[in-house]
Amino acid sequence: MISQLRIELPNCTIGAGTHALLKQSQVKEMITAGCQFIFTSYVNPLIINTAVESNLPVIPSALTPTEIVKAWQSGAVCIKVFPIQSFGGKSYIKNLQGPLGHIPLIAAGGITLENAEEFLTAGALAIELNRQLFPKKLVANGNWEEISQKAAQFTKKIVRF
């Protein structure tokens, strides 16, 4: 699918992630397919190193300061802090800024259209919205119009960041 998307959407940056990347061999498959970045669901220095050696930006998921630093030192371009809401939400992101402010963090897990701005204000480089922008029902029904409207509302809300 990645190879096909690269052909059909040449102006888009196509990546892969999370559930599709649990082993080093899967990362190699994504590289061969033309993937332009990857997300991983956990910190695995071998996977991170494989991506880095291929000049492929990698963003692993981590939660604790130890995991975050390990991922950063392994070569990750930034770290997805997940599941952020289960571990203190925006306060956790803000608290990480003191000792780890040099590491770019993406807040993920429980981010909504209503609280997204709070995470950016607290210091997150970016936020991950998936179910909020792509509800299963809308995707299943191919309601791209409503999905586009949600994305436009969200963009308007946080455009100052």
Residue pairs with C-beta under 8 A, 6 or more apart in sequence:
1 33
2 14
2 16
2 30
2 33
2 34
2 35
3 33
3 34
5 12
5 14
6 14
6 34
13 36
13 37
14 34
14 35
14 36
15 35
15 36
15 37
15 38
15 39
16 30
16 33
16 35
16 38
16 39
17 38
17 39
17 40
17 41
17 59
18 39
18 40
18 41
18 61
19 41
20 26
20 30
21 27
21 30
21 38
21 39
21 40
21 41
21 47
22 40
22 41
23 47
24 46
24 47
24 50
27 38
27 47
27 50
27 51
27 56
28 50
30 38
30 56
31 50
31 51
31 54
31 56
35 56
36 56
36 57
37 56
37 57
37 58
37 59
38 51
38 56
38 57
38 58
38 59
39 58
39 59
39 60
39 61
39 80
40 47
40 48
40 58
40 59
40 60
40 61
41 60
41 61
42 60
42 61
42 62
43 60
43 61
43 62
43 67
43 70
43 71
43 74
44 60
45 70
45 74
47 58
47 60
48 58
48 60
48 71
48 74
48 75
48 76
49 74
49 75
51 57
51 58
51 75
52 58
52 74
52 75
57 77
58 75
58 76
58 77
59 76
59 77
59 78
59 79
59 80
59 106
60 71
60 76
60 79
60 80
61 79
61 80
61 81
61 82
61 108
62 68
62 70
62 71
62 79
62 80
62 81
62 82
63 81
63 82
63 83
63 87
65 96
65 99
65 100
68 79
68 81
68 96
68 100
68 103
68 105
69 100
69 103
71 79
72 79
72 103
77 104
78 103
78 104
78 105
78 106
78 125
78 126
79 103
79 104
79 105
79 106
80 105
80 106
80 108
80 128
81 87
81 92
81 93
81 96
81 105
81 106
81 107
81 108
81 124
82 108
82 109
82 128
83 108
83 109
83 110
84 92
84 93
84 107
84 108
84 109
84 110
84 111
84 119
85 109
85 110
85 111
86 109
86 110
88 95
89 110
89 115
89 118
89 119
90 107
90 115
90 118
90 119
90 121
90 122
91 122
93 105
93 107
93 119
93 122
93 123
93 124
94 122
94 123
96 105
96 123
97 122
97 123
101 123
104 125
105 123
105 124
105 125
106 124
106 125
106 126
106 127
106 128
107 119
107 122
107 124
107 126
107 127
107 128
108 127
108 128
109 128
111 119
111 127
111 128
111 129
111 132
112 129
112 132
113 129
113 132
113 150
113 153
113 154
113 157
116 127
116 129
116 154
116 157
116 158
117 157
117 158
117 161
119 127
120 126
120 127
120 158
120 161
129 154
132 150
132 154
133 147
133 150
133 151
133 154
134 147
137 143
138 146
138 147
139 147
